[in-house]
Amino acid sequence: MPESDNIAMVLISEAFHSAGLAPPAPQVVSNSVPLRVRLVETGRFIAILPESTLRFGTHRIQIKILPVRLRMKTPPTVAISLKNRTPNPIANLFIHELRAFAEPVMTRMSP
């Protein structure tokens, strides 16, 4: 599991509590997603991992995804800029590409 001060752990705890369950007691605590993936690959652990890890890393990871759905509130992701400052062209390109990437993902996730 992620460390207790990690936003992911807060979301995981809220998801379990909203289902009327206590979160499981972690056997290993680490904010390192690669470490948690490697532990799961040993076959001796289970973990809650970000969907992005599962979606974009499945060709590299040797794990089985269990059919468990937790209802989790996801915090918004935002790009911010300084007041009265024009973002440089690289920042503008990054924001444009990020929006283009996120739009189809968000469309698929909408009910």
KAMO-V518655 format. One record per residue. N is the residue number from 0. RES is the residue in one letter. PHI is phi in degrees with one decimal (999 if undefined). Layout:
n: {N | N}
res: {RES | RES}
phi: {PHI | PHI}
//
This chain:
n: {0 | 1 | 2 | 3 | 4 | 5 | 6 | 7 | 8 | 9 | 10 | 11 | 12 | 13 | 14 | 15 | 16 | 17 | 18 | 19 | 20 | 21 | 22 | 23 | 24 | 25 | 26 | 27 | 28 | 29 | 30 | 31 | 32 | 33 | 34 | 35 | 36 | 37 | 38 | 39 | 40 | 41 | 42 | 43 | 44 | 45 | 46 | 47 | 48 | 49 | 50 | 51 | 52 | 53 | 54 | 55 | 56 | 57 | 58 | 59 | 60 | 61 | 62 | 63 | 64 | 65 | 66 | 67 | 68 | 69 | 70 | 71 | 72 | 73 | 74 | 75 | 76 | 77 | 78 | 79 | 80 | 81 | 82 | 83 | 84 | 85 | 86 | 87 | 88 | 89 | 90 | 91 | 92 | 93 | 94 | 95 | 96 | 97 | 98 | 99 | 100 | 101 | 102 | 103 | 104 | 105 | 106 | 107 | 108 | 109 | 110}
res: {M | P | E | S | D | N | I | A | M | V | L | I | S | E | A | F | H | S | A | G | L | A | P | P | A | P | Q | V | V | S | N | S | V | P | L | R | V | R | L | V | E | T | G | R | F | I | A | I | L | P | E | S | T | L | R | F | G | T | H | R | I | Q | I | K | I | L | P | V | R | L | R | M | K | T | P | P | T | V | A | I | S | L | K | N | R | T | P | N | P | I | A | N | L | F | I | H | E | L | R | A | F | A | E | P | V | M | T | R | M | S | P}
phi: {999 | -67.2 | -65.2 | -63.1 | -90.1 | -83.6 | -58.0 | -62.9 | -67.6 | -61.0 | -65.1 | -63.5 | -60.7 | -61.3 | -63.8 | -65.2 | -64.1 | -67.1 | -91.1 | 78.3 | -120.9 | -85.7 | -61.5 | -66.2 | -76.2 | -69.9 | -92.7 | -134.1 | -120.4 | -161.3 | -83.4 | -81.2 | -63.5 | -58.3 | -64.8 | -64.7 | -62.3 | -62.1 | -64.4 | -64.4 | -62.2 | -70.3 | 86.0 | -104.4 | -135.5 | -121.6 | -150.8 | -99.6 | -120.2 | -61.5 | -58.3 | -61.9 | -63.2 | -74.4 | -72.8 | -100.6 | -113.9 | -64.6 | -75.3 | -105.3 | -99.3 | -104.2 | -133.3 | -105.7 | -87.5 | -82.4 | -79.7 | -116.2 | -118.4 | -106.9 | -82.0 | -122.8 | -80.4 | -99.1 | -71.0 | -67.3 | -110.3 | -133.0 | -109.2 | -119.0 | -135.4 | -78.4 | -61.1 | 62.8 | -125.6 | -88.0 | -62.0 | -73.1 | -58.4 | -66.2 | -62.7 | -61.8 | -63.4 | -60.0 | -62.1 | -61.2 | -66.2 | -63.1 | -63.8 | -64.0 | -71.2 | -75.4 | -57.1 | -66.5 | -65.7 | -67.8 | -64.2 | -67.8 | -84.4 | -70.0 | -69.9}
//
